[in-house]
Amino acid sequence: MRNIAQSRGGKGMRREKLLHGGDYNPEQWLDRPDILAQDVAMMKQAHVNVVTLGVFSWSLLEPREGEYHLDWLADIIHNLYSNGIFTILATPSAARPAWMAQKYPEVRRVRSDRTRELFRRRQNYCYTSPLYREKVRAIDEQLARRFGEDPAVILWHISNEMGGDCHCPLCQVEFRRWLQRRYGSLEVLNKAWNTHFWSHDYTDWEQIESPAPQGEDAVQGLLLDWKRFVSSRHIDFFKFERDCVRALAPKARFTANLMYRFHDIDYHDLARELDVVSWDNYPTWHKATETVEQTALDTAMMHDLFYSLKGKPFLMMESSPSFTNWQPVTKQKKPGMAMLSALQAVAHGSDSVCYFQWRASRGAEEKFHGSVVGHDGRSDTRIFRETAQVGAALEELACAAGRRRPRQAALVHDWPNLWAMEGSSGPRNCGMGYWKELACHYNALARAGITVDLIGQDADLTGYGLVVVPMLYLLREDFAAKLCDFARAGGTVVVSQWTGVVDESDLCRLGDTPYGLTELLGLRRAEIDGLYDGETRRCQPVENAPLPLPATQASVLCEVAVLDEASPATPLLLYGEDYFADAPAAAVHPYGQGRAYYLASRFTPDFYQAFYNALTEEAGLEAAAPVPLPDGVLATRREGLLFVQNCNPAPVQALGVELPAYGTAAWRTDAGELQRML
């Protein structure tokens, strides 16, 4: 990815840099020119070089229908630019003004119970409404004409945190059209949804309604297709807005800010439409039930997901310099955590560290949300000082901008699979723990210093040494074949429990499962037993197994596998109790030039660490750090760079230097030896 700040910079600013700044809401302070002047001075003091403007500005940009006020925004943009600060300009569609909601009720969303919402909150629009799109086009075209070629604007930010669904009559019509395009006929749709069950056959397209609490919620193919449809509507709306701006600003580049573990949109599909992926990062550091390292690993997995969406650097569009006001407890970042969390993003592929928000609002929903500048307006606070230190560190690390990450291991994360598994009934209706399953594998690989991409079923597996397939309940035929080809060519595949169960319509596969993988794995699934929360089954390693493993406990689901007679897998771990005692809990099977590992249950963290430490060495994957690191210290690589982060509340020695509590160090590695940068 060409460095964003480099691509549209003005005189004296065409150099490689990491972006530092965040959401700025000057419209809240237009009656206080002294505050606006103070903001610019303090931004320079904090090494800010970019702000996001206009996210929620529609009511000031168009206070009355067809009456546009853009001069105030132009003045802000150009004053910032003259002081060395770029703008990421947002379209304001995430929150339309009250006059529109009052005059045009169709722009307001309808809930699943068919109640039309009143004017409320944000993400409050119908993405299908032609009238809403007309109004969005009008305001976007005004912005594009005014700022589309402005060198101060380096990126366009479409809408904000898109999500939610609308069940209005317009969306019902569009849903039926979407289904007609997908299936062609009701006969094909009925077969895909298995509507003979409970006598649910549809004989007219008009009979189909979106899922509702007082309506249909038992046809799981319908539930899955509604999720797909809603995702496609959001992506279509993004494309609509992007193209409105692009028609008048053909050189513009576009992003949308994505979210943590988000459910409503298939981000793999959305990312194809983005020039740059960005996301909003709000981990809850210092939890009583979780170490800082555990929180860091959870956050790292998200950074790696957003990098993987396009296989190139992303932007951290929002984060808190201190705390949030919407999480269960408002917990301040302890000293050092601002730097650790900022540089963790850079280490995992971010070309920015941006915050919500620059200056705290005086009232409404987010008045107590963390900010760089608080209500006191002071620059001598700890939060401001640490923000400025982050900005200075990003200037030292400017060479990181645009650098990619090595391709080593792939972890499969697929949105339709998530939707299908969550929408299914059984084998555990108290929660399958999909994200926990991903974390079991990710955390062990990350602790081993291995770079992990999170990929979908459309991904190209070329260049990976290891592909991990956790709970891929909805497994496509083409991806099953791709996994077999990957192993045949010398790759290593790991397949977990509850994989290869249903097709793309959530219809159970007929015949042996995991579907398409039984030959690869050298076994088949015979049955599966769901365990209650807290219930476990003992597992023992096989003596003289080709991959030594520790004893462990199985939980959540226990698959019972039967080895293939002609080419059986080699058991590595056996269940030690229950009716399935002595069945393989883990096994390995050679396939072509490679091999496949099977894990029949969810195990304890020490098992995964031992398993992946051995597996990555066997697969020839090189750890990020040249020597083992102390517990709680994580290493990450970008091209020619090594980052090491201490997640411990006390100093530690690593790579010949002392890392302070929550400290980070960075080295250049492209000169053939470690050269300390930070």
C-alpha positions in Angstrom: 0.0 0.0 0.0 1.4 3.4 -1.0 1.8 5.4 2.2 -1.4 7.6 2.5 0.3 10.7 3.9 2.9 10.4 1.1 0.3 10.0 -1.6 -1.5 13.4 -1.3 0.8 15.6 0.7 1.7 19.2 0.0 5.0 20.9 -0.2 7.3 19.9 2.5 5.1 16.9 3.5 5.9 14.4 0.8 7.8 12.0 3.0 7.1 8.6 4.5 5.2 8.8 7.8 2.8 7.1 10.1 -0.4 8.9 10.7 -1.2 10.2 14.2 -4.4 12.0 15.2 -8.0 11.1 15.3 -11.6 12.2 15.3 -12.0 16.0 15.6 -15.4 17.6 16.1 -14.8 21.4 15.6 -18.5 21.9 14.8 -19.1 21.6 18.6 -16.8 24.6 19.1 -17.6 27.0 16.3 -18.7 29.6 18.8 -15.3 29.4 20.6 -12.6 30.5 18.1 -10.2 30.5 21.1 -10.7 26.8 21.5 -10.2 26.1 17.8 -7.0 28.1 17.9 -5.9 26.2 21.0 -6.7 22.9 19.3 -4.3 23.5 16.5 -1.4 24.6 18.8 -1.9 21.5 21.0 -2.2 19.2 18.0 1.2 20.3 16.9 2.5 19.8 20.4 1.2 16.3 20.4 2.8 15.5 17.0 -0.7 15.1 15.3 -0.5 15.0 11.5 -4.1 13.9 10.6 -7.7 14.4 11.8 -11.0 12.9 10.7 -13.6 15.5 10.1 -17.3 15.5 9.3 -18.4 12.1 10.7 -21.5 13.5 12.4 -21.8 16.9 10.8 -24.8 16.6 8.5 -27.1 18.8 10.6 -24.5 21.7 10.3 -23.6 20.9 6.7 -27.3 20.9 5.6 -29.3 22.5 8.5 -32.4 22.7 6.2 -33.2 20.7 3.2 -31.2 21.8 0.2 -29.4 24.6 2.2 -25.6 23.7 2.3 -23.1 25.3 4.7 -19.6 24.1 3.8 -17.5 27.2 4.4 -16.9 26.5 8.1 -15.6 23.0 7.2 -13.3 24.4 4.5 -11.9 27.0 6.9 -11.1 24.2 9.4 -9.5 21.9 6.8 -7.3 24.6 5.3 -6.2 26.0 8.7 -5.2 22.5 9.8 -3.4 21.9 6.5 -1.4 25.2 6.8 -0.2 23.8 10.1 0.9 20.5 8.7 -2.2 18.5 9.5 -4.0 16.4 6.9 -7.8 15.6 6.8 -9.6 12.3 6.4 -13.0 13.5 5.3 -16.1 11.6 6.3 -19.4 11.4 4.6 -22.1 12.1 7.2 -24.6 9.4 6.3 -24.3 7.5 9.6 -26.6 10.0 11.3 -29.1 12.0 9.3 -30.6 15.2 10.6 -34.0 15.5 12.4 -35.7 17.4 9.6 -35.2 14.5 7.3 -36.6 11.9 9.7 -39.6 14.2 10.3 -40.4 14.9 6.7 -39.5 11.5 5.2 -40.5 8.6 7.5 -39.2 6.0 5.0 -35.6 6.8 5.8 -36.1 5.5 9.3 -35.3 1.8 9.9 -37.9 -0.8 10.8 -37.0 -3.3 13.5 -37.5 -7.1 13.2 -40.9 -6.8 15.0 -41.9 -4.4 12.2 -41.9 -1.3 14.3 -40.6 1.8 12.6 -38.0 3.6 14.7 -38.4 7.2 15.7 -35.6 9.7 15.2 -32.8 8.2 17.4 -29.1 7.7 17.9 -27.0 6.9 14.8 -26.7 4.1 12.2 -30.4 5.0 12.0 -31.1 4.9 8.3 -32.7 2.5 5.8 -29.9 1.5 3.4 -32.4 0.5 0.7 -34.6 3.7 0.7 -34.3 5.4 -2.7 -35.1 8.7 -1.0 -32.4 8.3 1.6 -29.9 7.5 -1.2 -31.0 10.6 -3.1 -30.3 12.8 0.0 -27.0 11.1 0.6 -26.0 11.6 -3.0 -26.8 15.3 -2.7 -24.6 15.9 0.4 -21.8 13.7 -0.9 -21.7 15.5 -4.2 -21.5 18.9 -2.4 -18.5 17.6 -0.4 -16.9 16.0 -3.4 -17.2 19.2 -5.5 -15.7 21.3 -2.7 -12.9 18.9 -1.5 -12.5 16.2 -4.0 -9.2 17.7 -5.4 -8.1 19.4 -2.2 -4.6 18.3 -1.3 -5.4 18.6 2.4 -7.8 15.7 2.1 -5.9 12.4 1.8 -8.6 9.9 2.3 -12.4 9.6 2.3 -14.1 7.9 5.2 -17.5 6.5 4.1 -20.2 6.6 6.7 -19.3 5.3 10.2 -19.2 1.9 11.8 -21.9 0.4 9.5 -24.1 -2.2 11.0 -27.6 -3.2 12.0 -30.5 -4.3 9.7 -33.8 -2.9 8.4 -37.0 -4.9 7.9 -39.1 -2.2 6.2 -41.3 -2.9 3.2 -38.6 -1.6 0.8 -36.1 -4.0 2.3 -38.6 -6.9 2.1 -39.0 -6.3 -1.7 -35.2 -6.1 -2.1 -34.7 -9.3 -0.1 -37.0 -11.2 -2.4 -35.2 -9.8 -5.5 -31.9 -10.9 -3.9 -33.3 -14.4 -3.4 -34.6 -14.6 -6.9 -31.1 -13.7 -8.2 -29.5 -16.2 -5.9 -31.8 -19.2 -6.6 -33.6 -18.4 -9.8 -36.8 -20.3 -8.8 -38.8 -21.2 -5.8 -38.2 -24.9 -6.5 -34.5 -24.4 -6.0 -35.0 -22.2 -3.0 -37.3 -24.7 -1.3 -34.7 -27.4 -1.8 -31.9 -25.3 -0.5 -33.9 -24.3 2.6 -35.3 -27.9 3.1 -38.8 -26.4 3.4 -40.6 -29.7 3.3 -39.7 -29.7 7.0 -42.7 -28.5 9.1 -44.6 -28.0 5.8 -42.8 -24.7 5.1 -42.8 -24.8 1.3 -43.1 -21.4 -0.4 -45.4 -21.2 -3.5 -45.1 -17.4 -4.1 -42.2 -15.1 -3.6 -44.5 -12.7 -1.7 -44.8 -15.3 1.0 -41.2 -14.8 2.1 -40.5 -12.4 4.9 -37.4 -11.6 6.8 -36.9 -13.3 10.2 -39.1 -11.9 12.9 -39.8 -12.7 16.6 -43.5 -13.1 15.8 -42.8 -14.7 12.4 -40.4 -17.2 10.8 -37.3 -18.2 12.7 -37.1 -22.0 12.2 -36.0 -22.2 8.6 -32.2 -21.9 9.2 -31.5 -21.4 5.5 -33.6 -18.3 5.6 -31.8 -17.0 8.6 -28.5 -17.6 6.9 -29.6 -15.9 3.7 -31.0 -12.9 5.6 -27.5 -12.4 7.1 -26.0 -12.6 3.7 -28.5 -10.1 2.3 -28.0 -7.6 5.1 -24.3 -7.8 4.6 -24.7 -7.2 0.9 -27.0 -4.2 1.5 -24.3 -2.5 3.6 -21.7 -3.2 1.0 -24.0 -1.9 -1.7 -24.6 1.2 0.3 -20.9 1.7 0.7 -20.3 1.3 -3.0 -23.1 3.8 -3.7 -21.6 6.4 -1.5 -18.0 5.8 -2.8 -19.2 6.1 -6.4 -21.0 9.3 -5.7 -17.8 10.9 -4.5 -15.6 9.1 -7.1 -17.7 10.5 -10.0 -16.5 14.0 -9.0 -13.2 13.1 -7.5 -11.7 10.2 -9.6 -8.4 10.3 -7.7 -10.0 9.9 -4.3 -9.2 6.9 -2.1 -11.8 5.3 0.3 -12.0 3.5 3.6 -14.7 2.5 6.1 -14.1 2.0 9.8 -14.7 -1.7 10.7 -15.2 -3.1 14.2 -14.1 -5.7 16.7 -15.5 -9.3 16.2 -18.3 -7.7 14.1 -21.2 -9.9 13.1 -23.4 -8.0 10.6 -21.1 -7.6 7.5 -18.8 -10.1 5.7 -15.7 -8.0 6.0 -13.9 -10.2 3.4 -16.5 -9.0 0.8 -16.5 -5.4 2.0 -12.7 -5.2 1.9 -12.7 -5.8 -1.9 -14.4 -2.5 -2.3 -12.1 -0.5 0.0 -8.8 1.1 -0.9 -7.7 1.0 2.7 -9.0 -1.1 5.6 -9.5 0.7 8.9 -10.9 -0.3 12.2 -11.9 1.0 15.6 -9.8 -0.6 18.4 -11.1 -0.5 22.0 -9.7 -3.3 24.2 -10.5 -3.4 27.9 -7.0 -3.4 29.4 -6.4 -4.2 33.0 -9.4 -6.6 33.5 -9.5 -8.4 36.8 -10.1 -11.7 35.0 -7.5 -11.4 32.3 -3.8 -10.6 32.1 -2.5 -7.7 29.9 -0.9 -10.4 27.7 -4.3 -12.1 27.1 -5.9 -8.8 26.2 -2.9 -8.0 23.9 -3.3 -11.3 22.2 -7.0 -10.8 21.6 -6.3 -7.4 20.2 -3.5 -8.7 18.1 -5.8 -11.2 16.5 -8.1 -8.4 15.4 -5.2 -6.4 14.0 -4.1 -9.4 12.1 -7.6 -9.9 10.8 -7.8 -6.4 9.4 -4.4 -6.6 7.9 -5.4 -9.9 6.3 -8.5 -8.5 4.6 -6.4 -7.0 1.9 -3.0 -8.4 2.8 -1.5 -5.0 3.3 -1.2 -2.3 6.0 -4.4 -0.9 7.5 -5.3 2.1 9.6 -6.3 2.1 13.2 -9.0 4.7 12.8 -10.1 5.0 16.4 -8.8 4.0 19.8 -8.9 5.6 23.2 -6.0 7.5 24.6 -7.3 6.7 28.1 -10.7 5.0 28.6 -14.2 4.6 27.1 -17.5 5.4 28.7 -19.6 2.6 27.2 -17.8 -0.5 28.5 -18.9 -2.0 31.8 -16.2 -0.2 33.8 -14.3 3.0 32.9 -10.7 1.8 33.4 -7.8 4.2 32.8 -4.8 2.9 30.9 -1.9 2.6 33.3 1.3 4.4 32.6 3.0 2.9 29.5 -0.1 1.3 28.1 -0.8 4.1 25.7 2.5 3.4 24.0 2.2 -0.4 24.2 -1.3 -0.4 22.6 -0.3 2.2 20.0 2.9 0.4 18.9 1.2 -3.0 19.0 -1.0 -1.7 16.2 2.0 -0.6 14.2 3.8 -3.9 14.8 0.8 -5.8 13.4 0.6 -3.7 10.3 -1.2 -0.4 11.0 0.1 2.7 9.4 -1.7 4.9 11.9 -2.5 5.5 15.5 -5.7 7.6 15.7 -8.0 8.3 18.6 -11.6 9.0 19.4 -11.6 11.7 20.3 -9.3 14.8 20.2 -11.3 17.0 22.6 -14.0 15.8 25.0 -17.6 16.8 24.2 -19.4 18.8 26.8 -22.7 16.9 26.7 -24.7 13.9 25.4 -23.7 10.2 25.0 -19.9 10.5 24.8 -19.2 13.4 27.1 -17.3 11.1 29.5 -15.5 9.2 26.7 -11.7 9.4 26.9 -10.0 12.1 24.8 -6.6 13.6 24.3 -7.8 17.0 25.6 -10.2 16.8 28.5 -12.8 19.3 29.7 -10.1 21.2 31.5 -8.4 22.0 28.2 -4.9 21.4 29.6 -1.8 20.0 28.0 0.0 19.1 31.2 -2.0 16.0 31.9 -0.6 12.4 31.9 -2.9 11.5 29.0 -1.8 14.4 26.8 1.9 13.8 27.7 1.7 10.1 26.8 -0.1 10.9 23.5 2.7 13.3 22.6 5.2 10.6 23.4 3.4 8.2 21.1 3.4 10.8 18.3 7.2 11.3 18.8 7.7 7.5 18.7 5.8 7.3 15.4 8.1 9.8 13.9 11.0 7.7 14.9 9.3 4.7 13.3 8.3 6.4 10.1 10.1 3.8 8.0 7.5 1.3 9.1 4.8 2.9 6.9 3.8 0.7 4.0 5.8 -2.3 5.1 4.1 -5.6 4.9 4.2 -8.7 7.1 5.7 -12.1 6.3 3.3 -14.8 5.2 3.6 -17.8 7.5 0.4 -19.3 9.0 -3.2 -18.8 8.0 -6.2 -19.2 10.4 -9.5 -19.6 8.6 -12.3 -17.2 9.8 -15.4 -17.1 7.6 -18.5 -15.0 8.2 -21.1 -17.3 6.5 -19.6 -20.1 8.6 -20.1 -18.0 11.8 -23.7 -17.1 10.8 -24.6 -20.7 10.0 -23.1 -22.1 13.1 -24.7 -19.5 15.4 -28.1 -20.0 13.7 -28.1 -23.7 14.0 -29.7 -25.8 16.7 -27.2 -28.1 18.4 -24.9 -29.6 19.4 -24.5 -26.9 22.0 -27.2 -24.2 22.3 -25.5 -22.6 25.3 -22.7 -21.3 23.0 -20.2 -22.9 20.6 -17.5 -20.4 21.5 -16.3 -19.8 18.0 -14.1 -16.8 18.8 -12.7 -18.7 21.8 -11.8 -21.6 19.4 -10.0 -19.2 17.1 -8.1 -17.7 20.0 -6.9 -21.2 21.2 -5.0 -21.6 17.9 -4.1 -17.9 17.4 -2.7 -17.3 20.9 -0.3 -20.3 20.7 1.0 -19.3 17.3 1.4 -15.6 18.4 3.3 -16.6 21.5 5.6 -18.7 19.3 6.4 -15.6 17.3 4.6 -16.7 14.2 2.8 -14.3 11.9 -0.9 -15.2 11.5 -3.3 -14.1 8.7 -7.0 -14.6 9.2 -8.4 -15.7 5.9 -11.7 -16.7 4.3 -12.6 -19.5 2.0 -11.8 -17.5 -1.1 -8.2 -17.0 0.0 -5.1 -18.0 -2.0 -3.0 -20.4 0.1 0.2 -19.8 -1.8 3.1 -18.9 0.4 1.7 -20.2 3.7 3.5 -23.1 5.5 0.5 -23.8 7.8 -3.3 -23.5 7.4 -5.4 -23.9 10.5 -9.1 -24.7 10.1 -11.0 -24.2 13.4 -14.7 -25.2 13.5 -15.4 -24.6 9.8 -18.9 -26.0 10.1 -19.9 -24.6 6.7 -17.2 -25.9 4.5 -17.4 -25.2 0.7 -16.4 -27.9 -1.7 -13.9 -25.7 -3.5 -12.1 -24.8 -0.2 -12.0 -28.5 0.9 -10.3 -29.2 -2.4 -7.9 -26.3 -1.9 -6.9 -27.6 1.5 -6.2 -31.1 0.0 -4.1 -29.5 -2.8 -2.2 -27.4 -0.3 -1.3 -30.5 1.8 -0.5 -32.6 -1.3 2.0 -29.9 -2.3 3.8 -30.0 1.0 1.8 -27.8 3.3 0.6 -28.6 6.9 -3.1 -28.4 7.6 -4.8 -28.5 11.1 -8.5 -29.3 11.2 -10.5 -29.0 14.4 -13.8 -30.4 15.6 -17.1 -29.5 14.0 -15.7 -28.9 10.6 -17.2 -30.0 7.2 -20.7 -30.5 8.5 -23.0 -28.5 6.2 -23.1 -26.9 2.7 -23.6 -23.3 1.8 -27.3 -23.5 2.4 -26.8 -25.0 5.9 -27.9 -28.4 4.6 -26.2 -31.3 6.3 -23.7 -33.1 4.1 -24.6 -36.7 3.3 -22.0 -39.4 3.7 -18.8 -39.3 5.7 -17.6 -36.1 7.4 -15.6 -33.9 7.8 -16.9 -33.5 4.2 -14.2 -33.5 1.6 -11.5 -34.0 4.2 -11.8 -37.6 5.3 -9.1 -38.8 2.8 -6.9 -35.9 3.9 -7.3 -36.7 7.6 -7.3 -40.5 7.4 -10.4 -40.7 9.5 -14.1 -39.9 9.7 -16.4 -38.4 12.3 -18.7 -41.1 13.8 -20.5 -39.0 16.4 -20.1 -35.9 18.6 -20.9 -35.4 22.3 -21.7 -31.9 23.7 -20.3 -31.1 27.1 -21.8 -28.8 29.7 -19.9 -25.7 30.7 -17.1 -26.8 33.1 -17.4 -30.4 32.1 -14.2 -32.0 30.8 -12.8 -35.4 29.6 -9.3 -36.6 30.3 -6.9 -37.1 27.3 -3.6 -39.0 27.4 -0.7 -38.8 24.9 0.1 -41.9 22.8 3.5 -43.4 23.7 6.2 -42.9 21.1 3.9 -40.8 18.9 5.6 -38.9 16.1 4.6 -35.6 17.7 5.0 -35.7 21.5 2.1 -33.9 23.2 1.1 -33.3 26.9 -1.8 -34.8 28.7 -4.8 -32.4 28.6 -8.5 -32.0 29.2 -11.1 -31.9 26.4 -14.1 -29.6 26.7 -17.1 -28.1 24.9 -17.4 -30.8 22.1 -15.9 -34.2 21.9 -15.9 -35.8 18.5 -15.5 -39.5 18.2 -13.5 -40.4 15.1 -13.0 -43.8 13.3 -9.7 -44.3 11.5 -9.7 -45.0 7.8 -9.1 -48.7 7.1 -7.0 -48.2 3.9 -4.9 -45.3 5.0 -5.4 -44.6 8.7 -4.3 -41.5 10.6 -1.8 -42.0 13.4 -3.3 -41.2 16.9 -1.3 -38.7 18.9 -3.7 -38.2 21.8 -6.4 -40.6 23.1 -9.5 -39.9 25.2 -9.0 -41.4 28.6 -12.5 -41.7 29.8 -16.2 -42.0 28.9 -17.7 -44.3 26.3 -15.3 -42.9 23.7 -12.1 -43.8 25.7 -9.2 -44.8 23.4 -10.7 -42.9 20.4 -8.3 -40.5 18.9 -8.5 -37.0 20.4 -5.6 -35.8 18.1 -4.1 -37.5 15.1 -1.8 -36.9 12.1 -2.0 -38.2 8.6 0.6 -37.9 5.7 -0.9 -36.6 2.5 1.2 -36.2 -0.6 4.2 -34.2 0.3 2.5 -32.7 3.4 0.5 -33.7 6.4 -2.8 -33.0 8.1 -3.5 -32.9 11.8 -6.9 -33.5 13.4 -8.0 -32.2 16.8 -11.3 -33.7 18.0 -12.1 -31.3 20.9 -11.1 -28.0 22.6 -8.1 -28.5 24.9 -6.2 -26.5 27.5 -3.9 -23.6 26.6 -0.7 -25.6 27.5 -1.7 -28.2 24.9 -2.0 -25.7 22.1 1.3 -24.1 23.0 3.2 -27.4 23.0 1.3 -28.5 19.8 2.1 -25.4 17.8 5.7 -25.0 19.1 6.4 -28.5 17.7 4.3 -28.0 14.6 5.8 -24.7 13.5 9.3 -26.1 13.8 8.3 -29.1 11.8 6.7 -26.8 9.2 9.9 -24.7 9.0 8.3 -21.5 10.2 10.8 -19.1 11.7 9.9 -17.3 15.0 10.0 -13.5 14.9 12.6 -13.2 17.7 16.0 -14.9 17.2 16.0 -16.3 20.8 13.3 -17.4 23.2 11.6 -14.6 25.1 10.4 -14.4 28.7 6.7 -15.1 29.5 4.4 -12.2 28.7 6.8 -10.8 26.0 5.5 -10.9 22.4 7.5 -10.5 19.2 6.1 -9.4 15.8 7.6 -8.7 12.4 6.9 -6.3 9.6 9.2 -6.3 6.6 12.7 -5.5 7.8 11.4 -4.6 11.3 11.1 -6.5 14.7 8.9 -5.3 17.5 9.1 -6.7 21.0 6.5 -5.8 23.6 6.5 -6.5 27.4 3.0 -7.1 28.6 4.2 -7.6 32.2 3.7 -5.0 35.0 7.4 -5.2 35.8 10.6 -4.7 33.7 12.1 -7.7 31.9 15.3 -8.4 29.9 14.8 -9.4 26.3 17.3 -9.4 23.4 19.9 -7.7 25.5 17.9 -4.7 26.6 15.7 -4.0 29.6 12.1 -3.5 28.6 10.2 -1.4 31.1 6.8 -2.4 32.4 4.4 -2.4 29.4 7.4 -1.3 27.3 8.1 -1.7 23.6 11.4 -1.9 21.6 11.9 -2.0 17.9 14.8 -3.0 15.7 15.6 -2.8 12.0 16.6 -6.3 10.6 17.0 -5.5 7.0 20.7 -4.6 7.4 21.6 -8.2 8.3 21.8 -7.5 12.0 19.6 -6.0 14.7 19.7 -2.2 14.8 17.8 -0.6 17.7 15.3 2.0 16.6 13.2 2.5 19.7 
